[in-house]
Amino acid sequence: MEIYLDNAATTKPCREAVNAAVGCMTENYGNPSSLHSKGLKAQLVTDNVRKIIAKELACPPECVYFTSGATESNNTAILGTAAAHGKRRPKIVTTSVEHASVKAAMNELENRGFEVVRISPDKDGEISHEQIINAVDDRTCLVSMMLVNNETGYILPVRRAFYGIKKKFPQCITHCDAVQGFMKLPVKVNTINADLVSLSAHKIYGCKGVGGLYIRKGVHISGMLFGGGQEKGFRPGTENVPMIAAFGAAVKALSGTIQQRYDEMERLKKLFCQRLESIEGVVVNSGENCSPYIINISVPGIRSEIMLHYLESKEIFVSSGSACSKGAQSGVLTEFGLKPQFADSALRISLCPQNTLSELRVLAETIEEGMRRLVHTK
């Protein structure tokens, strides 16, 4: 029986999301920009989903914009802020453990002459909110921090950092990549003091190809695309109504159960880690200050991709790191202080509410079995 434990890469769309998407592809297939009734019905779908997402973020619906996914949302937030405010304030603060879509955007801005300050974890693998705050000055236009690291599950001190920044430099724009946190942790825009928040549907049982960007009312950033007047002219292009509908259905299906699911994931993580303790050599890289949805481990002596494919041969699916890196090391684990032998042998196990303790026990047994068989594989 297949055991899927790569939910940080993507989740299986829930039945509610599939039904919503199919309904918009077969019946409610109008273009929201059309003036006839078919167009109006499609527009009502997008308006309703905007309200569903806004309710979870505790923000006005008009502050939610639809994008093609988290990469576009992150790029737009970062490059759009730089374009709008960078001439007067050409400095940006971020961390060294961000997602590739943030890292690449920061590299591009450096190539354009911006000063980018990257705060790294300390010797204990923690990122100090005080260091983030102290790196900001009156030349800083943007601070960008992810809420949950996609490789280790580490929960960054976004709320404390953004609070301190807004207190000292209210004009500084704060951006949070909340992709691995939305609908898994409480993400309320005022609580985390975020001006911009990036979201993705396929991480929460929606479909690939759609995401969201929250932009606080009154905050100006430049759009990256040009064309028609969709999304109030900020993000032109015909709306992907089926995927937007699926996004809303997935959010609605999860609404009201964040704490319940979090507690269950914590229970599974604790029991799984206890089982791993009995396997000599296995190291758990995800500590206490990590989301229970992501468990990063190392099996020293066996390269990640070798163990990954061994598990795959047993129909167990995990990851060797960020899916966006396609197996290549992103450098995030070494930033968190892992020695090369641990980074080279790391596996990311990411959970969803459908996973069971029996599946995790099978995984532990198969890792143990793989260690016996693969220990001499180079």
Buried (B, 14 or more C-beta within 10 A) or exposed (E): EEBBBBBBBBBEBBEBBBBBBEBBEEEBEBBBEEEEEBBEBBBEBBEBBBEBBBEBBEBBBEBBBBBBBBBBBBBBBBBBBBBBBBEEBBBBBBBBBBBBBBBBBBEBBEEEEBEBBBBEBEEEBBBBBEBBBEBBEEEBBBBBBBBBBBBBBBBBBBBBBBBBBBEEBEEBBBBBBBBBBBBBBBBEBEBBBBBBBBBBBBBBBBBBBBBBBBBBEEBEBBBBBEEEEBBEEBBBBEBBBBBBBBBBBBBBBBEEEBEEBBEBBEEBBEBBBEBBEEBEBBBBBBBEBBBBBBBBBBBBBBBBEBBBEBBEEBEBBBBBBBBBBEEEBBBBBBBBBBEEEBBBBBBBBBBBBEBEEEBBEBBBEBBBEBBEEBEEEE
